[in-house]
């Protein structure tokens, strides 16, 4: 999870710890992998994870308002 959700591949932003715990604790890891590969929301999360300071409502409000941002 750290590789996927961090800019440097080594440290995870504190704000992303709960998400990482949910994803790694899933009963079916294959469904999580599918979601990470296919979901527009997962792709958006990956972009935001590159800049932990952007993990806020203000940054999300500047993005195109599609289902992934909601």
Buried (B, 14 or more C-beta within 10 A) or exposed (E): BEEBBBEEEEEBBEBBEEBBEEBEEEEEEEEBEEEBEEEEBBEBBEEBBEEBEBBEEEEBEEEEEEEBBE
